[in-house]
């Protein structure tokens, strides 16, 4: 069964396939230093495992699934699922040359953050409002942390003229560990995930907006 961005998103999205995340990268700044450098995800070779998918409530991880995002300046990029091999999902973002891996186990998705094998908790099926966790990694030689908080759960959200139901919103605060002291960069990123659709919007305290423009789910 195939779904596209032209579907009626007011229907019960629990019956659609299921999803995964993406590290946010600020608009038009794909190669800068901390805290502006983030991983993103996308496709290639998806004919290898066409029948394989990983079921998550907030991200459909079937090979060939694609999400197209529009930025404030009108530019568009895509994130796609390239391959699924066991618990490892390979993603590709059209703005960067390299693919990125995520790992999904027991309804929990882990992002491989800026180092091979450094899988950190990013998204879960069972989220509760107010829940918190940290993702730890090294960026530009600095011990860095993204502190996540589930700000909203079960809300509706209008994005690019479409209404999405059963949306969860995660906010991540970027911090640096300096000599054992956690220092906030005062940079906050908001991620909106719709059940059965995936990441529908990313915003930041710097005013960046990445809105889901269209999607194609196999």
Backbone as CSV, one residue per row, in Angstrom:
resi,resn,N_x,N_y,N_z,CA_x,CA_y,CA_z,C_x,C_y,C_z
1,UNK,0.852,-1.179,0.000,0.000,0.000,0.000,0.885,1.225,0.000
2,UNK,0.471,2.278,-0.722,1.317,3.451,-0.888,0.558,4.705,-0.477
3,UNK,1.219,5.582,0.265,0.612,6.836,0.697,1.462,7.990,0.211
4,UNK,0.837,9.101,-0.133,1.577,10.292,-0.545,1.094,11.481,0.254
5,UNK,1.752,12.615,0.035,1.395,13.823,0.759,0.017,14.343,0.421
6,UNK,-0.634,13.758,-0.568,-1.966,14.217,-0.924,-3.063,13.509,-0.141
7,UNK,-2.662,12.620,0.790,-3.645,11.900,1.583,-4.405,12.849,2.497
8,UNK,-5.546,12.410,2.984,-6.320,13.198,3.938,-5.731,12.984,5.312
9,UNK,-4.949,13.948,5.799,-4.258,13.779,7.071,-5.190,13.928,8.257
10,UNK,-6.477,14.255,8.038,-7.432,14.301,9.129,-7.940,12.910,9.492
11,UNK,-7.641,11.921,8.623,-8.089,10.577,8.944,-7.224,9.995,10.049
12,UNK,-7.612,8.827,10.559,-6.846,8.193,11.623,-5.512,7.737,11.074
13,UNK,-4.423,8.396,11.499,-3.110,8.074,10.961,-2.503,6.838,11.605
14,UNK,-3.186,6.227,12.561,-2.671,5.014,13.174,-2.609,3.876,12.171
15,UNK,-3.374,3.959,11.074,-3.447,2.869,10.131,-2.412,2.986,9.021
16,UNK,-1.643,4.071,9.030,-0.585,4.240,8.040,0.642,3.476,8.523
17,UNK,1.706,3.432,7.727,2.950,2.805,8.165,3.558,3.575,9.326
18,UNK,4.783,3.248,9.699,5.359,3.922,10.858,6.789,4.437,10.664
19,UNK,7.346,5.377,11.586,8.558,6.203,11.376,9.860,6.241,12.224
20,UNK,10.832,7.217,11.978,12.179,7.486,12.546,12.544,8.984,12.590
21,UNK,13.755,9.534,13.127,14.045,10.984,13.231,15.103,11.568,12.335
22,UNK,15.478,12.781,12.683,16.527,13.431,11.925,17.130,14.543,12.765
23,UNK,18.422,14.607,12.774,19.078,15.682,13.495,18.889,16.960,12.705
24,UNK,18.582,18.008,13.389,18.281,19.287,12.731,19.537,20.001,12.274
25,UNK,19.487,20.571,11.114,20.587,21.391,10.625,20.029,22.748,10.228
26,UNK,20.512,23.839,10.832,19.978,25.165,10.532,20.042,25.503,9.054
27,UNK,19.107,26.315,8.632,18.936,26.705,7.240,20.189,27.340,6.658
28,UNK,20.571,26.844,5.461,21.673,27.425,4.695,22.996,27.465,5.456
29,UNK,23.204,26.528,6.389,24.436,26.524,7.166,24.884,25.085,7.381
30,UNK,25.028,24.332,6.289,25.189,22.899,6.395,26.577,22.456,6.812
31,UNK,27.568,23.355,6.838,28.907,22.911,7.133,29.576,23.747,8.214
32,UNK,28.825,24.489,8.998,29.427,25.358,10.005,29.734,24.625,11.297
33,UNK,30.345,25.368,12.240,30.743,24.775,13.500,29.595,24.737,14.484
34,UNK,29.842,24.071,15.609,28.892,23.978,16.708,28.368,25.360,17.070
35,UNK,27.074,25.546,17.436,26.118,24.428,17.498,25.311,24.266,16.226
36,UNK,25.827,24.738,15.090,25.004,24.763,13.884,25.166,23.542,12.991
37,UNK,26.060,22.614,13.335,26.261,21.462,12.470,25.492,20.261,12.993
38,UNK,24.523,19.801,12.215,23.717,18.642,12.625,23.628,17.627,11.506
39,UNK,23.363,16.405,11.885,23.190,15.340,10.907,21.790,15.386,10.322
40,UNK,21.675,14.917,9.079,20.361,14.803,8.463,20.325,13.473,7.712
41,UNK,19.160,13.078,7.254,19.050,11.746,6.672,18.435,11.683,5.278
42,UNK,18.689,10.509,4.521,18.218,10.331,3.131,18.434,8.984,2.372
43,UNK,18.222,8.855,0.800,18.195,7.535,0.103,19.320,7.160,-0.878
44,UNK,19.579,5.878,-1.152,20.215,5.332,-2.322,20.111,3.822,-2.200
45,UNK,20.094,3.098,-3.309,20.050,1.633,-3.279,18.838,1.049,-2.588
46,UNK,17.675,1.674,-2.632,16.585,1.162,-1.829,15.900,-0.058,-2.443
47,UNK,16.392,-0.528,-3.588,15.793,-1.730,-4.153,16.345,-2.999,-3.502
48,UNK,17.341,-2.875,-2.643,17.939,-4.049,-2.013,17.008,-4.723,-1.015
49,UNK,16.174,-3.949,-0.312,15.355,-4.497,0.763,13.946,-3.922,0.690
50,UNK,13.300,-4.043,-0.465,12.006,-3.398,-0.653,10.930,-3.928,0.274
51,UNK,11.082,-5.155,0.762,10.024,-5.737,1.599,10.275,-5.528,3.085
52,UNK,11.391,-4.895,3.425,11.759,-4.737,4.827,11.363,-3.355,5.323
53,UNK,10.809,-3.288,6.519,10.544,-2.002,7.155,10.616,-2.189,8.651
54,UNK,10.841,-1.101,9.361,10.851,-1.117,10.816,9.667,-0.299,11.292
55,UNK,8.830,-0.898,12.120,7.602,-0.247,12.522,7.829,0.624,13.753
56,UNK,7.669,1.924,13.583,7.676,2.865,14.690,6.468,3.770,14.539
57,UNK,5.912,4.207,15.643,4.697,5.004,15.567,4.923,6.367,14.924
58,UNK,6.084,6.973,15.167,6.297,8.348,14.720,7.243,8.481,13.526
59,UNK,7.624,7.371,12.895,8.426,7.451,11.671,8.336,6.149,10.878
60,UNK,7.840,6.190,9.630,7.791,4.983,8.790,9.156,4.725,8.158
61,UNK,9.751,3.602,8.468,11.109,3.341,8.005,11.147,2.235,6.962
62,UNK,10.435,2.418,5.889,10.484,1.484,4.771,11.398,2.049,3.687
63,UNK,12.214,1.205,3.063,13.087,1.697,1.989,12.288,2.413,0.916
64,UNK,12.792,3.551,0.475,12.130,4.343,-0.543,11.226,5.422,0.012
65,UNK,10.930,5.384,1.306,10.123,6.461,1.898,10.885,7.778,1.792
66,UNK,10.142,8.837,1.482,10.797,10.123,1.224,9.954,11.266,1.789
67,UNK,10.646,12.230,2.411,10.007,13.432,2.942,10.677,14.653,2.321
68,UNK,9.873,15.568,1.814,10.396,16.778,1.176,10.096,17.974,2.067
69,UNK,11.114,18.779,2.380,10.970,19.894,3.316,11.243,21.229,2.629
70,UNK,10.466,22.235,3.043,10.645,23.591,2.530,11.176,24.487,3.641
71,UNK,12.179,25.298,3.320,12.747,26.239,4.277,12.126,27.619,4.082
72,UNK,12.478,28.542,4.968,11.876,29.876,4.921,12.158,30.604,3.614
73,UNK,13.298,30.330,3.004,13.642,31.006,1.757,13.030,30.334,0.532
74,UNK,12.231,29.282,0.759,11.574,28.588,-0.332,12.346,27.413,-0.895
75,UNK,13.609,27.252,-0.480,14.399,26.128,-0.978,13.876,24.814,-0.402
76,UNK,14.082,23.738,-1.144,13.525,22.435,-0.783,14.632,21.381,-0.771
77,UNK,14.572,20.486,0.197,15.487,19.345,0.238,14.698,18.104,0.654
78,UNK,15.291,16.934,0.467,14.606,15.689,0.808,15.404,14.852,1.792
79,UNK,14.687,14.123,2.637,15.235,13.065,3.471,14.596,11.767,3.010
80,UNK,15.381,10.725,2.842,14.842,9.467,2.338,15.458,8.278,3.061
81,UNK,14.708,7.193,3.108,15.223,5.924,3.625,15.879,5.187,2.469
82,UNK,17.172,4.908,2.619,17.922,4.232,1.578,17.880,2.724,1.723
83,UNK,18.018,2.253,2.965,18.185,0.823,3.173,17.814,0.464,4.606
84,UNK,17.293,-0.734,4.801,17.041,-1.279,6.138,17.729,-2.624,6.218
85,UNK,18.640,-2.776,7.178,19.395,-4.017,7.348,19.380,-4.398,8.820
86,UNK,18.472,-5.309,9.191,18.310,-5.659,10.590,17.721,-4.495,11.357
87,UNK,18.429,-4.032,12.388,17.951,-2.888,13.177,18.524,-1.564,12.690
88,UNK,19.385,-1.607,11.664,20.048,-0.402,11.174,19.321,0.139,9.942
89,UNK,18.986,1.422,9.998,18.328,2.108,8.888,19.294,3.149,8.333
90,UNK,19.516,3.121,7.027,20.382,4.097,6.377,19.521,5.174,5.739
91,UNK,19.857,6.440,6.036,19.117,7.590,5.539,20.044,8.491,4.738
92,UNK,19.441,9.275,3.846,20.226,10.207,3.033,19.494,11.535,2.919
93,UNK,20.224,12.620,3.133,19.690,13.970,2.955,20.279,14.552,1.679
94,UNK,19.434,15.206,0.876,19.872,15.677,-0.438,20.872,16.826,-0.377
95,UNK,21.083,17.411,0.805,22.004,18.550,0.903,23.421,18.148,1.284
96,UNK,23.625,16.886,1.661,24.954,16.446,2.101,25.336,15.172,1.357
97,UNK,26.651,14.929,1.172,27.086,13.771,0.375,26.973,12.431,1.087
98,UNK,27.087,12.414,2.412,27.153,11.153,3.143,25.800,10.724,3.689
99,UNK,25.599,9.406,3.748,24.411,8.848,4.377,24.608,8.796,5.891
100,UNK,23.522,8.587,6.609,23.555,8.521,8.072,22.785,7.297,8.533
101,UNK,23.254,6.664,9.606,22.574,5.497,10.162,21.798,5.838,11.420
102,UNK,20.667,5.175,11.588,19.960,5.171,12.852,19.699,3.714,13.208
103,UNK,19.505,3.452,14.486,19.226,2.101,14.956,17.891,2.085,15.683
104,UNK,17.077,1.078,15.396,15.768,0.963,16.035,15.673,-0.379,16.749
105,UNK,15.407,-0.336,18.053,15.253,-1.534,18.863,14.100,-1.351,19.831
106,UNK,13.137,-2.286,19.791,12.025,-2.292,20.742,11.281,-0.957,20.804
107,UNK,11.021,-0.380,19.622,10.259,0.861,19.573,11.032,2.092,19.981
108,UNK,12.364,1.992,20.049,13.215,3.137,20.402,14.197,3.380,19.262
109,UNK,14.305,4.614,18.857,15.229,4.965,17.785,16.436,5.723,18.342
110,UNK,17.613,5.311,17.882,18.873,5.920,18.303,19.560,6.517,17.077
111,UNK,20.030,7.752,17.198,20.790,8.405,16.137,22.280,8.182,16.356
112,UNK,22.994,7.936,15.268,24.450,7.831,15.338,25.020,9.244,15.233
113,UNK,25.394,9.810,16.381,25.727,11.233,16.452,27.221,11.515,16.297
114,UNK,27.614,11.942,15.103,28.939,12.512,14.824,30.107,11.609,15.160
115,UNK,29.863,10.313,15.386,30.947,9.362,15.620,30.417,7.962,15.353
116,UNK,31.223,7.140,14.713,30.829,5.781,14.373,30.456,5.000,15.628
117,UNK,29.244,4.456,15.656,28.794,3.644,16.774,28.257,4.411,17.967
118,UNK,28.255,5.756,17.893,27.741,6.555,19.019,26.228,6.752,18.864
119,UNK,25.485,5.688,19.135,24.029,5.734,18.996,23.405,6.304,20.267
120,UNK,22.662,7.382,20.113,22.051,8.068,21.246,20.532,8.122,21.057
121,UNK,19.812,7.979,22.171,18.356,7.995,22.141,17.845,9.275,21.492
122,UNK,16.903,9.090,20.526,16.358,10.239,19.814,14.838,10.272,19.840
123,UNK,14.198,9.112,19.705,12.748,9.067,19.580,12.236,7.730,20.085
124,UNK,11.034,7.732,20.683,10.430,6.504,21.194,8.965,6.439,20.801
125,UNK,8.457,5.223,20.707,7.019,5.045,20.497,6.232,5.503,21.714
126,UNK,6.723,5.128,22.891,6.005,5.396,24.141,6.555,6.666,24.785
127,UNK,6.003,7.802,24.376,6.453,9.093,24.906,5.404,9.677,25.841
128,UNK,5.861,10.278,26.922,4.970,10.933,27.876,5.350,12.407,27.995
129,UNK,4.362,13.270,28.043,4.626,14.696,28.184,5.445,14.953,29.455
130,UNK,6.506,15.751,29.314,7.386,16.042,30.438,8.580,15.117,30.540
131,UNK,8.608,14.048,29.783,9.722,13.099,29.806,10.991,13.774,29.289
132,UNK,12.140,13.417,29.851,13.413,14.030,29.452,14.492,12.967,29.260
133,UNK,15.487,13.281,28.427,16.667,12.443,28.263,17.752,13.271,27.582
134,UNK,18.982,12.776,27.614,20.116,13.472,27.008,20.730,12.641,25.886
135,UNK,21.181,13.313,24.834,21.976,12.710,23.766,23.368,13.327,23.852
136,UNK,24.392,12.477,23.972,25.756,12.938,24.244,26.658,12.630,23.052
137,UNK,27.486,13.600,22.668,28.382,13.419,21.526,29.491,14.463,21.599
138,UNK,30.456,14.356,20.699,31.550,15.320,20.609,31.442,16.070,19.287
139,UNK,31.444,17.400,19.350,31.366,18.226,18.145,32.472,19.267,18.189
140,UNK,33.311,19.282,17.161,34.423,20.240,17.091,35.291,20.210,18.349
141,UNK,35.510,18.994,18.871,36.353,18.810,20.038,35.687,19.129,21.358
142,UNK,34.418,19.502,21.333,33.701,19.857,22.560,32.753,18.747,22.977
143,UNK,32.735,18.440,24.267,31.770,17.490,24.807,30.398,18.143,24.804
144,UNK,29.493,17.613,24.003,28.229,18.277,23.747,27.045,17.412,24.156
145,UNK,25.964,18.079,24.498,24.758,17.394,24.956,23.537,18.069,24.337
146,UNK,22.598,17.259,23.902,21.288,17.757,23.542,20.315,17.227,24.587
147,UNK,19.732,18.122,25.360,18.797,17.734,26.419,17.373,17.826,25.876
148,UNK,16.729,16.669,25.744,15.394,16.591,25.155,14.311,16.644,26.224
149,UNK,13.210,17.310,25.887,12.004,17.319,26.712,10.802,17.128,25.794
150,UNK,9.899,16.222,26.192,8.650,16.055,25.449,7.718,17.178,25.896
151,UNK,7.532,18.169,25.035,6.743,19.352,25.378,5.252,19.154,25.129
152,UNK,4.906,18.441,24.048,3.495,18.231,23.696,3.314,16.805,23.193
153,UNK,2.109,16.283,23.400,1.791,14.937,22.920,0.304,14.879,22.581
154,UNK,-0.018,14.286,21.423,-1.408,14.122,21.037,-2.068,15.385,20.527
155,UNK,-1.281,16.337,20.042,-1.837,17.595,19.538,-2.033,17.491,18.025
156,UNK,-2.721,18.480,17.431,-2.795,18.612,15.978,-1.903,19.781,15.574
157,UNK,-1.408,19.736,14.329,-0.481,20.766,13.871,-0.710,21.036,12.384
158,UNK,-0.882,22.304,12.025,-1.005,22.699,10.630,0.372,23.053,10.078
159,UNK,0.753,22.384,8.998,2.057,22.606,8.384,1.883,22.697,6.873
160,UNK,2.291,23.797,6.308,2.246,23.993,4.858,0.865,23.671,4.281
161,UNK,-0.177,24.120,4.970,-1.535,23.957,4.482,-2.191,22.625,4.774
162,UNK,-1.513,21.743,5.508,-2.080,20.447,5.852,-2.204,20.315,7.367
163,UNK,-3.242,19.630,7.806,-3.451,19.396,9.232,-3.040,17.970,9.571
164,UNK,-2.138,17.844,10.563,-1.664,16.539,11.010,-2.181,16.280,12.422
165,UNK,-2.624,15.046,12.661,-3.145,14.650,13.964,-2.109,13.829,14.726
166,UNK,-2.363,13.631,16.017,-1.504,12.788,16.856,-0.031,13.186,16.744
167,UNK,0.227,14.455,17.012,1.577,15.013,16.886,2.248,15.098,18.254
168,UNK,3.538,14.772,18.288,4.349,14.949,19.485,5.406,16.002,19.180
169,UNK,5.697,16.871,20.160,6.724,17.890,19.963,7.831,17.703,20.986
170,UNK,9.046,17.537,20.478,10.235,17.427,21.318,11.032,18.711,21.200
171,UNK,11.544,19.200,22.332,12.439,20.356,22.290,13.800,19.929,22.815
172,UNK,14.848,20.289,22.074,16.214,19.959,22.461,16.994,21.230,22.768
173,UNK,17.588,21.260,23.951,18.456,22.372,24.347,19.905,21.937,24.161
174,UNK,20.684,22.717,23.416,22.078,22.394,23.162,22.956,22.914,24.299
175,UNK,23.819,22.016,24.798,24.699,22.367,25.918,26.120,21.895,25.623
176,UNK,27.077,22.503,26.313,28.476,22.115,26.225,28.986,21.796,27.635
177,UNK,29.737,20.696,27.742,30.345,20.322,29.016,31.764,20.871,29.062
178,UNK,31.954,21.925,29.870,33.262,22.553,29.994,33.831,22.274,31.375
179,UNK,34.850,21.393,31.416,35.502,21.052,32.685,34.497,20.590,33.739
180,UNK,33.524,19.802,33.287,32.546,19.264,34.223,31.356,20.159,34.468
181,UNK,31.374,21.351,33.889,30.262,22.286,34.053,29.417,22.325,32.778
182,UNK,28.119,22.077,32.929,27.220,22.135,31.780,26.831,23.579,31.499
183,UNK,27.106,24.027,30.285,26.817,25.396,29.888,25.833,25.374,28.716
184,UNK,24.700,26.032,28.873,23.725,26.097,27.799,24.192,27.069,26.726
185,UNK,24.011,26.704,25.468,24.317,27.608,24.362,23.139,28.529,24.066
186,UNK,22.021,28.292,24.783,20.773,29.035,24.551,20.255,28.824,23.124
187,UNK,20.596,27.658,22.567,20.086,27.272,21.251,19.089,26.135,21.441
188,UNK,17.842,26.350,21.044,16.776,25.371,21.233,16.210,24.967,19.872
189,UNK,15.955,23.669,19.729,15.370,23.153,18.496,14.093,22.401,18.836
190,UNK,13.046,22.635,18.041,11.766,21.970,18.246,11.506,21.016,17.075
191,UNK,11.178,19.762,17.409,10.890,18.740,16.409,9.444,18.284,16.564
192,UNK,8.677,18.356,15.492,7.282,17.911,15.494,7.169,16.632,14.665
193,UNK,6.703,15.553,15.301,6.512,14.274,14.626,5.031,13.905,14.642
194,UNK,4.491,13.547,13.478,3.096,13.105,13.385,3.063,11.584,13.294
195,UNK,2.195,10.980,14.076,2.094,9.530,14.087,1.739,9.023,12.690
196,UNK,2.523,8.055,12.224,2.282,7.478,10.911,2.814,8.269,9.746
197,UNK,3.398,9.445,9.998,3.911,10.294,8.912,5.405,10.544,9.061
198,UNK,5.836,10.950,10.249,7.243,11.254,10.465,7.448,12.686,10.907
199,UNK,8.642,13.203,10.648,8.979,14.572,11.024,8.233,15.542,10.111
200,UNK,7.351,16.368,10.679,6.558,17.290,9.859,7.056,18.729,9.949
201,UNK,7.812,19.060,10.981,8.345,20.424,11.085,9.500,20.462,12.077
202,UNK,10.502,21.287,11.737,11.600,21.585,12.651,11.725,23.096,12.735
203,UNK,11.772,23.629,13.949,11.980,25.059,14.156,13.111,25.242,15.157
204,UNK,13.596,26.484,15.272,14.663,26.729,16.234,14.532,28.116,16.837
205,UNK,15.283,28.337,17.904,15.286,29.640,18.566,15.966,30.700,17.711
206,UNK,16.617,30.289,16.624,17.228,31.241,15.698,16.270,31.643,14.585
207,UNK,15.052,31.102,14.635,14.058,31.468,13.643,13.995,30.575,12.427
208,UNK,14.772,29.488,12.416,14.738,28.559,11.287,13.418,27.803,11.255
209,UNK,12.942,27.513,10.062,11.730,26.720,9.880,11.957,25.739,8.737
210,UNK,11.743,24.451,9.011,11.790,23.407,7.993,10.444,22.711,8.037
211,UNK,9.600,22.933,7.036,8.222,22.434,7.046,8.050,21.333,6.014
212,UNK,7.363,20.266,6.400,7.088,19.168,5.475,6.221,19.683,4.330
213,UNK,6.730,19.535,3.108,6.044,20.015,1.919,5.277,18.894,1.215
214,UNK,5.883,17.727,1.164,5.241,16.544,0.596,5.948,15.311,1.125
215,UNK,5.304,14.159,0.986,5.934,12.909,1.412,5.368,11.752,0.606
216,UNK,6.156,10.669,0.549,5.768,9.473,-0.184,6.166,8.263,0.651
217,UNK,5.183,7.506,1.137,5.422,6.358,2.002,5.020,5.085,1.281
218,UNK,5.945,4.124,1.227,5.660,2.843,0.583,4.952,1.889,1.545
